[in-house]
Amino acid sequence: MKTARDRDDAPDRSDRRSLVSRAIGRVSRYSEILRILIRYGFSDLVRKADIDVYRRLRGGSRGARRARRNWSRPERMRRALEELGPTFVKIGQILSHRPDLLPEEWIREFEKLRGEVPPIPEPELLAVVEQELGAPADEVFATFEVQPIASASIAQVHRARLRNDDGSPGARVAVKVQRPGIAPMVNADLAILRDFARLVARRVPALASFRPVEAVRELERALRSEMDFRNEADNLDTFRRNFADDPRINAPAPHRRYSGIRILTMDFIDGVPVSDRAALEEHGVDRRSLARQGADAVLRQIFEHRFFHSDPHGHNILITRDGGIVFLDFGQVGTVLPSQRLFLADLMAAIVRSDAVRAVRAILGWSGYRDPDVGRRLTVDMEHIIERYLSRPFGRLDLAEMVSALFSIIRRYEIDIPANFYLLAKAMATIENIATGLDEDFDFVRASRPFAKRMIRRELSPERLSEQFAGASGDAFRLLRDLPGEARDLVSLLKAGKMRMEFELKDLERLDSTIKRVVTRLSAAVLLAAMIMGSSILVQSGIPPLVFGIPAIGVLGFIFSGFVGVYLLFDLWRHR
């Protein structure tokens, strides 16, 4: 018979067993990650991070090692991410939008990560639907197809029909269902990534400049936001509201009643992917007009709405039979913050006008750089980029290549610009690639000019300037209001002797060395002058011993003075 104490201790023992189980699972997952990294040829990274377990892990079979020789390092990492599972596939996809963190060849390889995975088993799928909606799928929906129409690393999409009040089949919908058990797996993998990032930051100086801990923190925020489907529903509503005045641009409407954290129900819209050129030809779509409308839609998102789809690739854009454009998959979106509007306006105006000086001024102004030498060198590099890319004939501009070159020099000078601007550049480069695929003569820079000019006029309009002046006036008023009190506190600290001032003098060693060198030269010059004068007096004195009638001591003084003079002149010439 169990006592009350036994019953009270039972939950504690259960919690301890759960903690032990999670700890063992985490260690097991840690070993699995390291084993996969080593098998794909990244033992050097594991070794530099000083993780002792790597000594007990093998690098795979001889056949696997032979196969690795035919793959580049970025390709090996892409294959390793695919084997590591959904968390790492999604992280790789997010990193493919970050040229500030990865070189171009890694970006190109990570763009191949589309996360095609086997579908969720039917019992587990229906269990998620029931848990999120509070009722079985056959009670909530009139029909629900268990075979997915799309399957990715985090979720998969199913066709369904809503149930009308009378029980008859209603509107067609697409139901996005999150993979069961994905959240605990993501949490465990993110915890391991945080640990690994801290190790790399401390022990691998070559990678510390990429700030791995902060990078993992950004990836974690993006991943957690995408896994809460309520955020995607909000993004869909925002996009539809922004384009309410344009019936040609659309997105599926979310059905909140049939959605939750792990499930999103939205309108099902028929259409063909914009990347399917054969189907577009079959539907008689005007590809030139479509290229222009698609580019205008993305440019409106960036310059007017300042809320944009961050990954508008060919499978995320559908073309309806009437020529409408439908954007899908709003798990990841980008925004242009109010404080970034003028920076974007200046930068885009400089690029479309081929003004390298203005572009550099915008970049350095945002990042806070004040080094004139960096500004000069960056301006020269920017002029080379503008000359190389923007001077090409219409239809030959590769915006993705130009953006890659621009971010390459920004990374070289270690200049910080807003992370969301990398998403913006990626979205523009992607839609430019789609538009030129539809119309080879399409000029994306020319299409961008009107939007950039309107944005500049809007940011410099009297209304916006008056808003900024009002804000600055408010700051000035608060400063004047608080100044007497702040001054009184400062005087009180001075009277109490509690105020301490600290100065930091840089390059003291260099200054000390320069002063010592100057003093040494001055001393040598004074000594040289004294020796010459003394030798002259001795020569005139006639004091023996004499050499050819000249005092020997005076001659030796002149010879020694000559050596000292030659050395002093050589030292001055050597140090310029």
Buried (B, 14 or more C-beta within 10 A) or exposed (E): EEEEEEEEEEEEEEEEEEEEEEEEEBEEBBBBBBBBBBBBBBBEBBBBBEBEEBEEBEBBEEEEEEBBEEBEBBBBBBBBBBBBBBBBBBBBBBBBBBBBBBEBEBBBBBBBBEBEBEBBEEEEBBBBBBEBBEEEBEEBBBBBEBEBEBBBBBBBBBBBBBBEEEEEEBBBBBBBBBBBEBBEBBBBBBBBBBBBBBBBBEBBEEBEEBBBBEBBBBBBEBBBBBBBBBBBBBBBBBBBEBBEEBEBBBBBBBBEEBBBEBBBBBBBBEBBBBBBBEBBEEBEBEBBEBBBBBBBBBBBBBBEBBBBBBBBBBBBBBBBEEBBBBBBBBBBBBBBEEEBBBBBBBBBBBBBBBBBEBBBBBBBBBBEBEEEEBBEBBBEBBBEBBEEBBEBEEEEBBBBEBBBBBBBBBBEBEBEBBBBBBBBBBBBBBBBBBBBBBBEEBBBBEBBBEBBBEBBEBBEEEEBEEEEEEEEEEEEEEEEEEEEEEEEEEEEEEEEEEEEEEEEEEEEEEEEEEEEEEEEBEEBBEEBEEBBEBBBEBBEEEEEEEEEEBBBBBBEBBEEBEEBBEEBEEEEEEEE
